[in-house]
Amino acid sequence: MLLVYSHKITPRLKYTFKQIGTRILGIPLRFTTTIEDFIAHDSLKMSYTRQPLGNEIFIRSHELLFEQGLNDLDIKVTDWENTKCFFPNGEQSTLPFDIFAASFYLLSRYEEYLPHVKDEYGRFMAEDSLALKHGFLEQPVVDVWAYKFRDALKAKYPDFEFPERHYTISPIIDVPTAYAYKLKGIIRTAGGTLKDFFSFRFRELYTRYAVLFGLQNDPFDTFKYIANKQKQTKFKFVVFFLIGDLSTYDKNINVQKRKFISLIKQVSDYCRIGLKASYFALEDKALLKKEKLRLEAITNSSLSASRQSFSKLNLPESYRNLVELEIPEDYTMGYINHIGFRAGTCTPFFFYDLDYEIQTPLRINTYHLLDHALLKTHSLLDKKLMLNRLIAEVRQVNGTFVSVFHNYTFSKIERWKGYKELFNIIIESADEE
């Protein structure tokens, strides 16, 4: 057990130390403000304060973990060995930066509470992030810092047996539209037909009716492929179905249709099922609750995870709604236009509400790759290089690689050519352990 001494034990301090010490490094923690208890402890110990007590592991603390609310922070990012860091803390400190304050800044998404320009969907964009501006978006810096901290502990306590964690994967399948043409109803089919005809999209028109007459498989119906891929790995896929009502933003199948309900039930036999919240449910808790109950009635089980449409988050409101509805996990956090680590980590963590200064029970799983983000890279070889580089970063710290693909990503549509190969790389990366 690691005993942490500090002059003040705050919710921020406990939250950050437990994330780094327990969830990343697997070391049990205890905290104390009593010097006598600290001196008497005969195993791992460290002080996190302004001055060292003796010759223990000492990290000079930044004020961030002892503050409340938001402040205007002066952040200067600099190079540190093979990574980047901020909040330097002087020569006396075992590590030259306060990695705990820096980790809290990234994990709490402090910067997303500050004034920023949102995109057309109201999203915080990677271009506004400290990580992209300073070139560390594609490295899970919180985990890298945690391992540097472990190295310092190892050097001080060489006889202590540190637990080892292993690289894992968490493939996410997003299903905003289960079928391209099937089960759309007469009005939507007629509208699509006219749109194809007057846009001279005669190939799409042919495909539409070939599917409707049973002569061809629906291009978005890739669920047998997904089932076969699931059988190849012990790591469960999480498949998120959109079951909200038809709207300008949400175009899925009517959830009253038996064949759509049957599809969800079939997929639940081999994958975990999550709720893809509709666009208007993002800011309407009553509507979100309705969709939650609707999916639970279909699967006959409690909802275990959610994901917001368009990867949109409004902090802290979006996550507070999930907490109030007792949804345990969320997979929304990530960037749609960049690969990388939005919260600086590849380890799940709990949502910390900066307004209320509490750790909530909502577990956040950030995704590191969205299939659309790779469309900017034209050649398949370049896509593979980017993917393998990202996997290597996660593997280096034995983290969890979270990717988001859509059901239509595995179709034969030209823009998604080669994406099955990319998905195979992710699945096979878990077998290399």
URRA-V953737 format. One record per pair of residues at least 24 apart in sequence whose ideal C-beta (glycine too) atoms are under 10 Angstrom apart, sorted by the first residue. I is the first residue (numbers start at 1). J is the second residue. If there is no record, write none. Layout:
i=I j=J
i=I j=J
This chain:
i=1 j=27
i=1 j=28
i=1 j=29
i=1 j=30
i=1 j=41
i=1 j=43
i=1 j=44
i=1 j=45
i=2 j=27
i=2 j=28
i=2 j=29
i=2 j=30
i=2 j=31
i=2 j=41
i=2 j=43
i=2 j=44
i=2 j=45
i=2 j=46
i=2 j=57
i=2 j=153
i=2 j=157
i=2 j=160
i=3 j=28
i=3 j=29
i=3 j=30
i=3 j=31
i=3 j=32
i=3 j=37
i=3 j=38
i=3 j=40
i=3 j=41
i=3 j=42
i=3 j=43
i=3 j=44
i=3 j=45
i=3 j=46
i=3 j=47
i=3 j=56
i=4 j=29
i=4 j=30
i=4 j=31
i=4 j=32
i=4 j=38
i=4 j=44
i=4 j=45
i=4 j=46
i=4 j=47
i=4 j=48
i=4 j=49
i=4 j=57
i=4 j=59
i=4 j=100
i=5 j=31
i=5 j=32
i=5 j=33
i=5 j=34
i=5 j=35
i=5 j=37
i=5 j=38
i=5 j=39
i=5 j=41
i=5 j=45
i=5 j=46
i=5 j=47
i=5 j=48
i=5 j=49
i=5 j=52
i=5 j=53
i=5 j=56
i=5 j=58
i=6 j=31
i=6 j=32
i=6 j=33
i=6 j=38
i=6 j=46
i=6 j=47
i=6 j=48
i=6 j=49
i=6 j=50
i=6 j=59
i=6 j=61
i=6 j=65
i=6 j=66
i=7 j=33
i=7 j=35
i=7 j=47
i=7 j=48
i=7 j=49
i=7 j=50
i=7 j=51
i=7 j=61
i=7 j=66
i=8 j=33
i=8 j=48
i=8 j=49
i=8 j=61
i=8 j=65
i=8 j=66
i=9 j=33
i=9 j=48
i=9 j=65
i=9 j=66
i=10 j=65
i=10 j=66
i=10 j=67
i=10 j=68
i=10 j=357
i=11 j=65
i=11 j=68
i=11 j=352
i=11 j=353
i=11 j=356
i=11 j=357
i=11 j=358
i=11 j=359
i=12 j=64
i=12 j=65
i=12 j=66
i=12 j=67
i=12 j=68
i=12 j=100
i=12 j=101
i=12 j=104
i=12 j=108
i=12 j=352
i=12 j=354
i=12 j=357
i=12 j=358
i=12 j=359
i=13 j=48
i=13 j=61
i=13 j=64
i=13 j=65
i=13 j=66
i=13 j=100
i=13 j=101
i=13 j=104
i=14 j=65
i=14 j=359
i=15 j=65
i=15 j=100
i=15 j=103
i=15 j=104
i=15 j=107
i=15 j=108
i=15 j=349
i=15 j=350
i=15 j=352
i=15 j=357
i=15 j=358
i=15 j=359
i=16 j=48
i=16 j=64
i=16 j=65
i=16 j=99
i=16 j=100
i=16 j=101
i=16 j=102
i=16 j=103
i=16 j=104
i=16 j=105
i=16 j=107
i=16 j=108
i=16 j=142
i=16 j=349
i=16 j=352
i=16 j=359
i=17 j=46
i=17 j=48
i=17 j=65
i=17 j=100
i=17 j=103
i=17 j=104
i=18 j=349
i=18 j=350
i=18 j=359
i=19 j=100
i=19 j=103
i=19 j=104
i=19 j=107
i=19 j=142
i=19 j=146
i=19 j=345
i=19 j=347
i=19 j=348
i=19 j=349
i=19 j=350
i=19 j=352
i=19 j=359
i=20 j=99
i=20 j=100
i=20 j=103
i=20 j=104
i=20 j=107
i=20 j=142
i=20 j=143
i=20 j=145
i=20 j=146
i=20 j=147
i=20 j=149
i=20 j=150
i=20 j=345
i=20 j=347
i=20 j=349
i=21 j=46
i=21 j=100
i=21 j=146
i=21 j=149
i=21 j=150
i=21 j=153
i=23 j=146
i=23 j=165
i=23 j=345
i=23 j=347
i=23 j=348
i=23 j=349
i=23 j=350
i=24 j=103
i=24 j=140
i=24 j=142
i=24 j=143
i=24 j=145
i=24 j=146
i=24 j=147
i=24 j=149
i=24 j=150
i=24 j=165
i=24 j=345
i=24 j=346
i=24 j=347
i=24 j=349
i=24 j=397
i=24 j=398
i=24 j=399
i=25 j=143
i=25 j=146
i=25 j=147
i=25 j=149
i=25 j=150
i=25 j=153
i=25 j=162
i=25 j=163
i=25 j=164
i=25 j=165
i=25 j=347
i=26 j=150
i=26 j=162
i=26 j=163
i=26 j=164
i=26 j=165
i=27 j=149
i=27 j=150
i=27 j=153
i=27 j=160
i=27 j=162
i=27 j=163
i=28 j=163
i=43 j=157
i=43 j=159
i=43 j=160
i=44 j=153
i=44 j=156
i=44 j=157
i=44 j=160
i=44 j=162
i=45 j=153
i=45 j=156
i=45 j=157
i=46 j=94
i=46 j=149
i=46 j=152
i=46 j=153
i=46 j=156
i=47 j=94
i=48 j=93
i=48 j=98
i=48 j=100
i=48 j=101
i=50 j=89
i=50 j=90
i=50 j=92
i=51 j=92
i=52 j=92
i=52 j=93
i=52 j=94
i=55 j=156
i=56 j=94
i=56 j=156
i=57 j=93
i=57 j=94
i=57 j=95
i=57 j=149
i=57 j=152
i=57 j=153
i=57 j=155
i=57 j=156
i=57 j=157
i=58 j=89
i=58 j=92
i=58 j=93
i=58 j=94
i=58 j=95
i=58 j=152
i=59 j=89
i=59 j=92
i=59 j=93
i=59 j=94
i=59 j=95
i=59 j=96
i=59 j=97
i=59 j=98
i=59 j=99
i=59 j=100
i=59 j=101
i=59 j=149
i=59 j=152
i=60 j=87
i=60 j=88
i=60 j=89
i=60 j=90
i=60 j=91
i=60 j=92
i=60 j=93
i=60 j=94
i=60 j=95
i=60 j=96
i=60 j=97
i=60 j=98
i=61 j=87
i=61 j=89
i=61 j=93
i=61 j=98
i=61 j=100
i=61 j=101
i=62 j=86
i=62 j=87
i=62 j=88
i=62 j=89
i=62 j=97
i=62 j=98
i=62 j=99
i=62 j=100
i=62 j=101
i=62 j=102
i=62 j=104
i=62 j=105
i=63 j=87
i=63 j=98
i=63 j=101
i=64 j=98
i=64 j=100
i=64 j=101
i=64 j=102
i=64 j=104
i=64 j=105
i=64 j=108
i=64 j=110
i=65 j=98
i=65 j=100
i=65 j=101
i=65 j=103
i=65 j=104
i=65 j=105
i=66 j=101
i=67 j=101
i=67 j=357
i=68 j=354
i=68 j=355
i=68 j=357
i=69 j=113
i=69 j=354
i=69 j=355
i=69 j=357
i=70 j=110
i=70 j=111
i=70 j=113
i=70 j=114
i=70 j=354
i=70 j=355
i=71 j=110
i=71 j=114
i=72 j=114
i=73 j=101
i=73 j=105
i=73 j=110
i=73 j=111
i=73 j=114
i=75 j=102
i=75 j=105
i=75 j=110
i=75 j=111
i=75 j=130
i=75 j=134
i=76 j=134
i=77 j=102
i=77 j=130
i=77 j=131
i=77 j=133
i=77 j=134
i=77 j=135
i=77 j=136
i=78 j=134
i=79 j=134
i=79 j=135
i=79 j=136
i=80 j=141
i=80 j=144
i=80 j=145
i=80 j=148
i=81 j=144
i=81 j=148
i=82 j=139
i=82 j=144
i=82 j=148
i=82 j=396
i=83 j=136
i=83 j=139
i=83 j=140
i=83 j=141
i=83 j=144
i=83 j=145
i=83 j=147
i=83 j=148
i=84 j=130
i=84 j=131
i=84 j=134
i=84 j=135
i=84 j=136
i=84 j=139
i=84 j=141
i=84 j=144
i=84 j=145
i=85 j=136
i=85 j=141
i=85 j=144
i=85 j=145
i=85 j=148
i=86 j=130
i=86 j=134
i=86 j=136
i=86 j=141
i=94 j=148
i=94 j=149
i=94 j=152
i=94 j=153
i=94 j=155
i=94 j=156
i=95 j=145
i=95 j=148
i=95 j=149
i=95 j=151
i=95 j=152
i=97 j=145
i=97 j=148
i=98 j=145
i=99 j=141
i=99 j=142
i=99 j=144
i=99 j=145
i=99 j=146
i=99 j=148
i=99 j=149
i=100 j=142
i=100 j=145
i=100 j=146
i=100 j=149
i=102 j=130
i=102 j=141
i=102 j=142
i=102 j=145
i=102 j=344
i=103 j=141
i=103 j=142
i=103 j=143
i=103 j=145
i=103 j=146
i=103 j=149
i=103 j=343
i=103 j=344
i=103 j=345
i=103 j=349
i=104 j=142
i=104 j=352
i=104 j=354
i=105 j=130
i=105 j=142
i=105 j=344
i=106 j=130
i=106 j=131
i=106 j=136
i=106 j=140
i=106 j=141
i=106 j=142
i=106 j=145
i=106 j=341
i=106 j=342
i=106 j=343
i=106 j=344
i=106 j=345
i=106 j=349
i=107 j=142
i=107 j=343
i=107 j=344
i=107 j=345
i=107 j=347
i=107 j=349
i=107 j=350
i=107 j=351
i=107 j=352
i=107 j=364
i=107 j=366
i=108 j=315
i=108 j=316
i=108 j=343
i=108 j=349
i=108 j=351
i=108 j=352
i=108 j=353
i=108 j=354
i=108 j=359
i=109 j=313
i=109 j=315
i=109 j=316
i=109 j=319
i=109 j=333
i=109 j=342
i=109 j=343
i=109 j=344
i=109 j=351
i=109 j=352
i=109 j=354
i=109 j=364
i=109 j=366
i=110 j=315
i=110 j=352
i=110 j=354
i=112 j=313
i=112 j=314
i=112 j=315
i=112 j=316
i=112 j=333
i=112 j=342
i=112 j=343
i=112 j=354
i=113 j=315
i=113 j=316
i=113 j=354
i=113 j=355
i=118 j=312
i=118 j=314
i=119 j=310
i=119 j=312
i=119 j=336
i=119 j=337
i=120 j=310
i=121 j=249
i=121 j=279
i=121 j=282
i=121 j=309
i=121 j=310
i=121 j=311
i=121 j=312
i=121 j=336
i=122 j=282
i=122 j=283
i=122 j=310
i=122 j=312
i=122 j=313
i=122 j=314
i=123 j=308
i=123 j=310
i=123 j=311
i=123 j=312
i=123 j=313
i=123 j=314
i=123 j=335
i=123 j=336
i=123 j=337
i=124 j=311
i=124 j=312
i=124 j=313
i=124 j=314
i=124 j=315
i=124 j=333
i=124 j=335
i=124 j=342
i=125 j=335
i=125 j=336
i=125 j=337
i=125 j=338
i=126 j=334
i=126 j=335
i=126 j=336
i=126 j=337
i=126 j=338
i=126 j=339
i=126 j=340
i=126 j=342
i=126 j=373
i=127 j=335
i=127 j=337
i=127 j=338
i=129 j=335
i=129 j=338
i=129 j=340
i=129 j=342
i=129 j=344
i=130 j=344
i=131 j=335
i=131 j=338
i=131 j=340
i=131 j=341
i=131 j=342
i=131 j=343
i=131 j=344
i=132 j=335
i=132 j=338
i=132 j=340
i=132 j=342
i=136 j=340
i=136 j=341
i=136 j=344
i=137 j=335
i=137 j=338
i=137 j=339
i=137 j=340
i=137 j=341
i=137 j=342
i=137 j=344
i=137 j=368
i=138 j=338
i=138 j=339
i=138 j=340
i=138 j=341
i=138 j=368
i=138 j=386
i=138 j=389
i=138 j=390
i=138 j=393
i=139 j=340
i=139 j=341
i=139 j=344
i=139 j=346
i=139 j=390
i=139 j=393
i=139 j=394
i=139 j=396
i=139 j=397
i=140 j=340
i=140 j=341
i=140 j=343
i=140 j=344
i=140 j=345
i=140 j=346
i=140 j=347
i=140 j=366
i=140 j=368
i=140 j=390
i=140 j=393
i=140 j=394
i=140 j=396
i=140 j=397
i=140 j=399
i=140 j=400
i=140 j=401
i=141 j=341
i=141 j=343
i=141 j=344
i=141 j=345
i=141 j=393
i=141 j=397
i=142 j=341
i=142 j=343
i=142 j=344
i=142 j=345
i=142 j=346
i=142 j=347
i=142 j=349
i=142 j=397
i=142 j=399
i=143 j=341
i=143 j=344
i=143 j=345
i=143 j=346
i=143 j=347
i=143 j=393
i=143 j=394
i=143 j=396
i=143 j=397
i=143 j=398
i=143 j=399
i=144 j=344
i=144 j=345
i=144 j=346
i=144 j=393
i=144 j=396
i=144 j=397
i=144 j=399
i=145 j=344
i=145 j=345
i=145 j=397
i=146 j=345
i=146 j=347
i=146 j=397
i=147 j=396
i=147 j=397
i=147 j=398
i=164 j=398
i=165 j=347
i=165 j=397
i=165 j=398
i=165 j=399
i=165 j=400
i=166 j=395
i=166 j=398
i=166 j=399
i=166 j=400
i=166 j=430
i=166 j=433
i=167 j=346
i=167 j=391
i=167 j=394
i=167 j=395
i=167 j=396
i=167 j=397
i=167 j=398
i=167 j=399
i=167 j=400
i=167 j=401
i=167 j=429
i=167 j=430
i=167 j=432
i=167 j=433
i=168 j=233
i=168 j=234
i=168 j=235
i=168 j=346
i=168 j=394
i=168 j=398
i=168 j=399
i=168 j=400
i=168 j=401
i=168 j=402
i=168 j=429
i=168 j=430
i=168 j=433
i=169 j=233
i=169 j=234
i=169 j=235
i=169 j=236
i=169 j=237
i=169 j=391
i=169 j=394
i=169 j=400
i=169 j=401
i=169 j=402
i=169 j=403
i=169 j=426
i=169 j=427
i=169 j=428
i=169 j=429
i=169 j=430
i=169 j=431
i=169 j=433
i=170 j=235
i=170 j=236
i=170 j=237
i=170 j=238
i=170 j=272
i=170 j=331
i=170 j=346
i=170 j=348
i=170 j=365
i=170 j=367
i=170 j=368
i=170 j=400
i=170 j=401
i=170 j=402
i=170 j=403
i=170 j=404
i=170 j=426
i=170 j=430
i=171 j=226
i=171 j=229
i=171 j=230
i=171 j=233
i=171 j=235
i=171 j=236
i=171 j=237
i=171 j=238
i=171 j=239
i=171 j=271
i=171 j=401
i=171 j=402
i=171 j=403
i=171 j=404
i=171 j=405
i=171 j=423
i=171 j=426
i=171 j=427
i=171 j=430
i=172 j=237
i=172 j=238
i=172 j=239
i=172 j=240
i=172 j=272
i=172 j=274
i=172 j=305
i=172 j=307
i=172 j=331
i=172 j=334
i=172 j=365
i=172 j=367
i=172 j=369
i=172 j=370
i=172 j=402
i=172 j=403
i=172 j=404
i=172 j=405
i=172 j=406
i=173 j=222
i=173 j=223
i=173 j=226
i=173 j=229
i=173 j=230
i=173 j=237
i=173 j=238
i=173 j=239
i=173 j=240
i=173 j=241
i=173 j=267
i=173 j=271
i=173 j=272
i=173 j=274
i=173 j=403
i=173 j=404
i=173 j=405
i=173 j=406
i=173 j=407
i=173 j=409
i=173 j=410
i=173 j=423
i=174 j=238
i=174 j=239
i=174 j=240
i=174 j=241
i=174 j=242
i=174 j=274
i=174 j=276
i=174 j=307
i=174 j=309
i=174 j=311
i=174 j=331
i=174 j=367
i=174 j=370
i=174 j=371
i=174 j=404
i=174 j=405
i=174 j=406
i=174 j=407
i=174 j=408
i=174 j=409
i=175 j=220
i=175 j=222
i=175 j=223
i=175 j=226
i=175 j=239
i=175 j=240
i=175 j=241
i=175 j=242
i=175 j=243
i=175 j=252
i=175 j=253
i=175 j=263
i=175 j=264
i=175 j=267
i=175 j=273
i=175 j=274
i=175 j=276
i=175 j=406
i=175 j=407
i=175 j=408
i=176 j=220
i=176 j=240
i=176 j=241
i=176 j=242
i=176 j=244
i=176 j=249
i=176 j=250
i=176 j=251
i=176 j=252
i=176 j=276
i=176 j=278
i=176 j=309
i=176 j=310
i=176 j=406
i=176 j=407
i=176 j=408
i=177 j=220
i=177 j=242
i=177 j=250
i=177 j=251
i=177 j=252
i=177 j=253
i=177 j=406
i=177 j=407
i=177 j=408
i=178 j=218
i=178 j=220
i=178 j=221
i=178 j=222
i=178 j=223
i=178 j=241
i=178 j=242
i=178 j=243
i=178 j=252
i=178 j=253
i=178 j=257
i=178 j=259
i=178 j=260
i=178 j=263
i=178 j=264
i=178 j=267
i=178 j=407
i=178 j=408
i=179 j=211
i=179 j=218
i=179 j=219
i=179 j=220
i=179 j=221
i=179 j=223
i=179 j=252
i=179 j=253
i=179 j=259
i=179 j=260
i=179 j=263
i=179 j=407
i=179 j=408
i=180 j=204
i=180 j=207
i=180 j=208
i=180 j=211
i=180 j=218
i=180 j=219
i=180 j=220
i=180 j=221
i=180 j=407
i=180 j=408
i=180 j=411
i=180 j=413
i=181 j=207
i=181 j=208
i=181 j=209
i=181 j=210
i=181 j=211
i=181 j=212
i=181 j=216
i=181 j=218
i=181 j=219
i=181 j=220
i=181 j=221
i=182 j=208
i=182 j=211
i=182 j=212
i=182 j=214
i=182 j=217
i=182 j=218
i=182 j=220
i=182 j=221
i=182 j=253
i=182 j=257
i=182 j=259
i=182 j=260
i=182 j=263
i=183 j=218
i=183 j=252
i=183 j=253
i=183 j=254
i=183 j=257
i=183 j=258
i=183 j=259
i=183 j=260
i=183 j=263
i=184 j=208
i=184 j=212
i=184 j=246
i=184 j=251
i=184 j=252
i=184 j=253
i=184 j=254
i=184 j=257
i=185 j=246
i=185 j=253
i=185 j=254
i=185 j=257
i=188 j=246
i=188 j=251
i=188 j=253
i=188 j=254
i=217 j=411
i=217 j=412
i=218 j=408
i=218 j=411
i=219 j=407
i=219 j=408
i=219 j=410
i=219 j=411
i=219 j=412
i=219 j=413
i=219 j=416
i=220 j=406
i=220 j=407
i=220 j=408
i=220 j=409
i=220 j=410
i=220 j=411
i=220 j=413
i=221 j=263
i=221 j=407
i=221 j=408
i=221 j=410
i=221 j=411
i=222 j=405
i=222 j=406
i=222 j=407
i=222 j=408
i=222 j=409
i=222 j=410
i=222 j=411
i=222 j=412
i=222 j=416
i=222 j=420
i=223 j=263
i=223 j=266
i=223 j=267
i=223 j=270
i=223 j=271
i=223 j=407
i=223 j=410
i=224 j=266
i=224 j=410
i=225 j=407
i=225 j=410
i=225 j=411
i=225 j=420
i=225 j=423
i=226 j=267
i=226 j=270
i=226 j=271
i=226 j=405
i=226 j=407
i=226 j=410
i=226 j=423
i=227 j=266
i=227 j=267
i=227 j=269
i=227 j=270
i=227 j=271
i=228 j=270
i=229 j=270
i=229 j=271
i=229 j=405
i=229 j=410
i=229 j=420
i=229 j=423
i=229 j=424
i=229 j=426
i=229 j=427
i=230 j=267
i=230 j=269
i=230 j=270
i=230 j=271
i=230 j=272
i=230 j=427
i=231 j=270
i=232 j=424
i=232 j=427
i=232 j=428
i=232 j=430
i=232 j=431
i=233 j=426
i=233 j=427
i=233 j=428
i=233 j=429
i=233 j=430
i=233 j=431
i=234 j=430
i=234 j=431
i=235 j=400
i=235 j=401
i=235 j=426
i=235 j=427
i=235 j=430
i=236 j=270
i=236 j=271
i=236 j=272
i=237 j=267
i=237 j=270
i=237 j=271
i=237 j=272
i=237 j=273
i=237 j=405
i=237 j=427
i=238 j=271
i=238 j=272
i=238 j=273
i=238 j=274
i=238 j=304
i=238 j=305
i=238 j=307
i=238 j=329
i=238 j=331
i=238 j=365
i=238 j=402
i=238 j=404
i=239 j=264
i=239 j=267
i=239 j=268
i=239 j=270
i=239 j=271
i=239 j=272
i=239 j=273
i=239 j=274
i=239 j=276
i=239 j=305
i=239 j=407
i=240 j=272
i=240 j=273
i=240 j=274
i=240 j=275
i=240 j=276
i=240 j=277
i=240 j=295
i=240 j=305
i=240 j=306
i=240 j=307
i=240 j=308
i=240 j=309
i=240 j=331
i=240 j=332
i=240 j=404
i=240 j=406
i=241 j=267
i=241 j=268
i=241 j=273
i=241 j=274
i=241 j=275
i=241 j=276
i=241 j=291
i=241 j=295
i=241 j=298
i=241 j=299
i=241 j=307
i=241 j=407
i=242 j=275
i=242 j=276
i=242 j=277
i=242 j=278
i=242 j=279
i=242 j=281
i=242 j=291
i=242 j=295
i=242 j=307
i=242 j=309
i=243 j=275
i=243 j=276
i=243 j=277
i=243 j=278
i=243 j=290
i=243 j=291
i=243 j=292
i=243 j=294
i=243 j=295
i=243 j=298
i=244 j=275
i=244 j=276
i=244 j=277
i=244 j=278
i=244 j=279
i=244 j=280
i=244 j=281
i=244 j=287
i=244 j=288
i=244 j=290
i=244 j=291
i=244 j=294
i=244 j=309
i=245 j=278
i=245 j=280
i=245 j=281
i=245 j=287
i=245 j=290
i=245 j=291
i=245 j=294
i=246 j=278
i=247 j=278
i=247 j=279
i=247 j=280
i=247 j=309
i=248 j=279
i=248 j=280
i=249 j=278
i=249 j=279
i=249 j=280
i=249 j=282
i=249 j=309
i=249 j=310
i=250 j=276
i=250 j=277
i=250 j=278
i=250 j=279
i=250 j=280
i=250 j=281
i=250 j=309
i=252 j=276
i=252 j=278
i=255 j=291
i=255 j=294
i=255 j=295
i=255 j=297
i=255 j=298
i=260 j=298
i=261 j=297
i=261 j=298
i=261 j=299
i=262 j=298
i=264 j=295
i=264 j=298
i=264 j=299
i=265 j=298
i=265 j=299
i=265 j=300
i=267 j=299
i=267 j=407
i=268 j=295
i=268 j=298
i=268 j=299
i=268 j=300
i=268 j=301
i=272 j=299
i=272 j=301
i=272 j=304
i=272 j=305
i=272 j=329
i=273 j=298
i=273 j=299
i=273 j=301
i=273 j=303
i=273 j=304
i=273 j=305
i=274 j=299
i=274 j=303
i=274 j=304
i=274 j=305
i=274 j=306
i=274 j=307
i=274 j=327
i=274 j=329
i=274 j=330
i=274 j=331
i=275 j=299
i=275 j=303
i=275 j=304
i=275 j=305
i=275 j=306
i=275 j=307
i=275 j=308
i=275 j=322
i=275 j=327
i=276 j=306
i=276 j=307
i=276 j=308
i=276 j=309
i=276 j=331
i=276 j=332
i=277 j=306
i=277 j=307
i=277 j=308
i=277 j=309
i=277 j=312
i=277 j=318
i=277 j=321
i=277 j=322
i=277 j=327
i=277 j=330
i=277 j=332
i=278 j=308
i=278 j=309
i=279 j=308
i=279 j=309
i=279 j=310
i=279 j=312
i=280 j=309
i=281 j=306
i=281 j=308
i=281 j=309
i=281 j=321
i=282 j=308
i=282 j=309
i=282 j=310
i=282 j=312
i=282 j=313
i=282 j=314
i=282 j=317
i=282 j=318
i=282 j=321
i=282 j=332
i=283 j=312
i=283 j=314
i=283 j=317
i=283 j=318
i=283 j=321
i=284 j=321
i=285 j=317
i=285 j=320
i=285 j=321
i=285 j=322
i=285 j=324
i=285 j=325
i=286 j=321
i=288 j=318
i=288 j=321
i=288 j=322
i=288 j=324
i=288 j=325
i=288 j=327
i=289 j=321
i=289 j=324
i=289 j=325
i=289 j=327
i=292 j=322
i=292 j=325
i=292 j=326
i=292 j=327
i=293 j=325
i=302 j=326
i=302 j=327
i=302 j=328
i=303 j=327
i=303 j=328
i=303 j=329
i=304 j=328
i=304 j=329
i=305 j=329
i=305 j=330
i=305 j=331
i=305 j=363
i=305 j=365
i=306 j=330
i=306 j=331
i=306 j=332
i=306 j=362
i=307 j=331
i=307 j=332
i=307 j=333
i=307 j=365
i=307 j=367
i=307 j=404
i=308 j=332
i=308 j=333
i=310 j=336
i=311 j=335
i=311 j=336
i=311 j=337
i=311 j=342
i=311 j=367
i=311 j=370
i=311 j=372
i=311 j=404
i=312 j=336
i=313 j=342
i=313 j=364
i=315 j=351
i=315 j=353
i=315 j=354
i=315 j=355
i=316 j=351
i=316 j=352
i=316 j=353
i=316 j=354
i=316 j=355
i=316 j=356
i=316 j=360
i=317 j=355
i=318 j=351
i=319 j=351
i=319 j=352
i=319 j=353
i=319 j=360
i=319 j=362
i=319 j=364
i=320 j=351
i=320 j=353
i=320 j=355
i=320 j=356
i=320 j=360
i=320 j=362
i=321 j=362
i=322 j=351
i=322 j=360
i=322 j=361
i=322 j=362
i=322 j=364
i=323 j=351
i=323 j=353
i=323 j=358
i=323 j=360
i=323 j=361
i=323 j=362
i=324 j=360
i=324 j=362
i=326 j=361
i=326 j=362
i=327 j=361
i=327 j=362
i=327 j=363
i=328 j=361
i=328 j=362
i=328 j=363
i=329 j=361
i=329 j=362
i=329 j=363
i=329 j=364
i=329 j=365
i=330 j=362
i=330 j=363
i=330 j=364
i=330 j=365
i=330 j=366
i=331 j=363
i=331 j=364
i=331 j=365
i=331 j=366
i=331 j=367
i=331 j=402
i=331 j=404
i=332 j=364
i=332 j=365
i=332 j=366
i=332 j=367
i=332 j=404
i=333 j=364
i=333 j=365
i=333 j=366
i=333 j=367
i=333 j=402
i=334 j=365
i=334 j=366
i=334 j=367
i=334 j=368
i=334 j=369
i=334 j=370
i=334 j=373
i=334 j=402
i=334 j=403
i=334 j=404
i=335 j=366
i=335 j=367
i=335 j=368
i=335 j=369
i=335 j=370
i=335 j=373
i=336 j=367
i=336 j=370
i=336 j=372
i=336 j=373
i=336 j=404
i=337 j=370
i=337 j=372
i=337 j=373
i=337 j=375
i=337 j=376
i=338 j=369
i=338 j=370
i=338 j=373
i=338 j=376
i=339 j=367
i=339 j=368
i=339 j=369
i=339 j=370
i=339 j=373
i=339 j=374
i=339 j=376
i=339 j=377
i=339 j=386
i=339 j=387
i=339 j=389
i=339 j=390
i=339 j=403
i=340 j=366
i=340 j=368
i=340 j=369
i=340 j=373
i=340 j=390
i=340 j=393
i=341 j=366
i=341 j=367
i=341 j=368
i=341 j=390
i=341 j=393
i=341 j=394
i=341 j=399
i=341 j=402
i=342 j=366
i=342 j=367
i=342 j=368
i=345 j=397
i=345 j=399
i=345 j=400
i=346 j=390
i=346 j=393
i=346 j=394
i=346 j=395
i=346 j=396
i=346 j=397
i=346 j=398
i=346 j=399
i=346 j=400
i=346 j=401
i=346 j=402
i=347 j=394
i=347 j=397
i=347 j=398
i=347 j=399
i=347 j=400
i=348 j=399
i=348 j=400
i=348 j=402
i=365 j=400
i=365 j=402
i=366 j=400
i=366 j=402
i=367 j=401
i=367 j=402
i=367 j=403
i=367 j=404
i=368 j=393
i=368 j=394
i=368 j=399
i=368 j=400
i=368 j=401
i=368 j=402
i=368 j=403
i=368 j=404
i=369 j=401
i=369 j=402
i=369 j=403
i=369 j=404
i=369 j=405
i=369 j=422
i=369 j=426
i=370 j=403
i=370 j=404
i=370 j=405
i=370 j=406
i=371 j=403
i=371 j=404
i=371 j=405
i=371 j=406
i=371 j=408
i=371 j=409
i=371 j=410
i=371 j=416
i=371 j=419
i=371 j=422
i=371 j=423
i=372 j=404
i=372 j=405
i=372 j=406
i=372 j=409
i=372 j=415
i=373 j=404
i=374 j=409
i=374 j=418
i=374 j=419
i=374 j=422
i=375 j=415
i=375 j=416
i=375 j=419
i=379 j=418
i=380 j=417
i=380 j=418
i=380 j=419
i=380 j=421
i=380 j=422
i=381 j=418
i=383 j=418
i=383 j=419
i=383 j=421
i=383 j=422
i=383 j=425
i=384 j=418
i=384 j=421
i=384 j=422
i=384 j=425
i=386 j=422
i=387 j=421
i=387 j=422
i=387 j=423
i=387 j=425
i=387 j=426
i=387 j=429
i=388 j=422
i=388 j=425
i=388 j=426
i=388 j=429
i=390 j=426
i=391 j=425
i=391 j=426
i=391 j=428
i=391 j=429
i=391 j=430
i=391 j=432
i=392 j=429
i=394 j=429
i=395 j=429
i=395 j=430
i=395 j=432
i=395 j=433
i=398 j=433
i=401 j=426
i=401 j=429
i=401 j=430
i=402 j=426
i=403 j=427
